[in-house]
């Protein structure tokens, strides 16, 4: 299942007014480019509009603030993540870990994500937008991977929906948190050996990789 582009999903548009997917993509691309070049503090809606070749009124019809715009610019990148069937749960997990890491190594993805996360520490509404626009959308990968593993008989079905939802949240948090910390906090690579070890920890527990809890 491909995430696909979701440009133009923000709620800033006027009811009934047609949207241009091409304009949305140009705006989001210009936003990420400007963030890399200028940083969060110097980025303005006017600069993005000029780079995208659209009027500022066009920009404000789609996004009411810089925060909303940057979150959507990040979300479109994350929508590129996919979970092709690699034949086993282990291979699927390792594959998505490496794919996520490759995405975060792109300057526009790294800069944009770090900018919105830093800004969200002072803005509860922005944190909520990050959760709904990025986190909740990308949990599709966990749900798809789990369903596939259950169909193969690698994981048991979970009869309790609330427990299944909690477990999906935890799996997402472990994978996303570990990769983000490794790349963006520690500044170390997500190489095949590290991806294998993370997968082993997730599937088999700490003792499976020779660590004592």
C-alpha positions in Angstrom: 0.0 0.0 0.0 1.5 3.3 -1.0 1.1 6.4 1.0 0.9 8.6 -2.1 0.9 12.3 -2.1 -1.6 14.0 0.2 -0.9 17.5 -0.7 -3.8 19.8 -0.2 -5.3 18.0 2.8 -5.1 20.9 5.2 -8.3 22.6 6.3 -7.3 26.1 5.3 -9.1 26.1 1.9 -12.3 28.0 1.3 -15.4 25.7 1.0 -16.2 25.0 -2.6 -13.1 26.6 -4.0 -11.2 24.2 -6.4 -7.7 23.3 -5.4 -4.7 22.9 -7.7 -2.6 19.8 -6.8 0.3 21.2 -8.8 0.2 24.5 -6.9 0.0 22.6 -3.6 3.0 20.5 -4.4 5.0 23.6 -5.6 4.2 25.3 -2.4 5.2 22.4 -0.2 8.4 21.9 -2.1 9.3 25.6 -1.8 8.6 25.4 1.9 11.1 22.6 2.4 13.7 24.3 0.2 13.3 27.6 2.1 13.6 25.8 5.5 16.9 24.3 4.5 18.3 27.6 3.2 16.8 30.0 5.8 15.8 28.0 8.9 12.6 28.3 10.8 13.0 31.8 12.2 13.7 33.4 8.9 11.1 31.5 6.9 8.1 33.6 5.9 4.9 32.9 4.0 5.8 35.6 1.6 9.1 33.9 0.8 7.4 30.6 0.2 4.8 32.2 -2.1 7.5 33.9 -4.2 9.5 30.6 -4.5 6.4 28.7 -5.5 5.3 31.3 -8.0 1.9 31.9 -6.4 0.2 34.9 -4.7 0.3 35.2 -1.0 -3.5 35.1 -1.0 -3.3 31.6 -2.6 -1.0 30.5 0.2 -3.2 31.8 2.9 -6.3 30.2 1.4 -4.6 26.8 1.9 -2.7 27.3 5.1 -3.4 29.9 7.9 0.0 29.8 9.4 3.6 28.9 8.8 3.3 26.0 11.3 0.5 24.4 9.4 2.3 24.8 6.1 5.6 23.2 7.4 3.8 20.3 9.0 2.0 19.5 5.7 5.3 19.9 3.8 6.8 17.2 6.1 3.7 15.0 5.9 3.9 14.8 2.1 7.5 13.4 2.4 6.4 10.8 5.0 3.6 9.7 2.7 6.3 8.4 0.4 7.0 5.5 2.8 5.7 2.1 1.7 5.7 -1.4 3.0 6.2 -3.9 0.2 5.9 -7.5 1.0 9.4 -8.8 1.6 8.2 -12.3 2.6 8.6 -12.2 6.4 7.9 -9.9 9.3 11.6 -9.5 10.0 12.3 -8.5 6.5 9.4 -6.1 6.4 10.5 -4.4 9.6 14.1 -4.1 8.5 13.0 -2.8 5.2 10.8 0.0 6.6 13.5 1.0 9.1 16.0 1.4 6.3 13.4 3.3 4.1 12.6 5.6 7.0 16.2 6.3 7.7 16.9 7.1 4.0 14.0 9.6 4.0 15.4 11.3 7.2 18.8 11.6 5.6 17.4 13.9 3.0 18.3 17.5 4.0 14.7 18.8 3.4 13.2 16.0 5.5 15.6 16.3 8.4 15.5 20.1 8.6 11.7 20.3 8.3 11.0 17.6 10.8 13.4 19.0 13.4 12.0 22.5 12.9 8.4 21.5 13.5 9.3 19.3 16.5 11.3 22.1 18.1 8.5 24.6 17.5 5.9 22.2 18.8 7.4 22.2 22.3 5.9 25.7 22.7 2.7 25.1 20.7 0.1 22.5 21.8 -2.0 23.0 18.7 1.1 22.3 16.5 1.7 19.1 18.4 -1.8 18.0 17.7 -1.4 18.7 14.0 1.8 16.7 13.9 0.0 13.8 15.6 -2.9 13.9 13.2 -1.1 14.8 10.0 2.1 12.8 10.3 2.0 10.2 13.2 -1.6 8.9 12.7 -1.2 8.7 9.0 2.0 6.7 9.2 0.6 4.2 11.6 -0.8 2.6 8.5 2.5 1.0 8.0 2.3 -0.8 11.4 -1.3 -1.9 10.8 -0.4 -3.2 7.3 2.7 -5.0 8.5 0.9 -6.6 11.5 -2.1 -7.7 9.3 0.3 -9.3 6.8 2.3 -11.1 9.6 -0.9 -12.4 11.1 -2.0 -13.7 7.7 1.3 -15.5 7.4 0.9 -17.0 10.9 3.9 -15.1 12.3 1.8 -13.2 14.8 -1.4 -14.1 16.6 -4.6 -12.3 16.1 -5.5 -9.9 18.9 -9.2 -10.2 19.9 -9.2 -7.1 22.0 -9.3 -4.0 19.7 -8.2 -1.6 22.4 -5.1 -3.7 23.2 -4.4 -4.1 19.5 -4.5 -0.3 19.1 -2.1 0.2 22.1 0.3 -2.3 20.7 0.3 -0.6 17.3 1.0 2.7 19.0 3.9 1.1 20.9 5.4 -0.5 17.8 5.3 2.8 15.9 6.8 4.7 18.8 9.7 2.2 19.2 10.6 2.1 15.5 10.1 5.9 14.8 11.7 6.9 18.0 14.7 4.7 17.6 15.4 5.8 14.0 14.9 9.5 14.8 17.2 9.3 17.8 19.9 7.4 16.0 20.0 9.7 13.0 19.0 13.1 14.3 20.1 13.1 17.9 23.1 10.7 18.0 24.1 11.5 14.4 25.0 7.9 13.7 24.1 5.9 10.6 21.2 3.4 10.3 23.3 0.7 8.6 22.1 -2.9 7.9 23.6 -4.2 11.1 21.8 -1.6 13.3 18.5 -2.2 11.4 18.9 -6.0 12.1 19.6 -5.4 15.8 16.6 -3.1 16.2 14.4 -5.6 14.5 15.7 -8.4 16.7 15.0 -6.3 19.8 11.5 -5.6 18.6 10.7 -9.2 17.7 12.6 -11.1 20.3 13.4 -8.9 23.3 16.7 -7.5 24.6 18.3 -10.8 25.5 18.1 -11.9 21.8 20.9 -9.5 20.9 23.0 -10.4 23.9 22.1 -7.5 26.2 21.2 -7.9 29.9 18.1 -5.9 30.7 
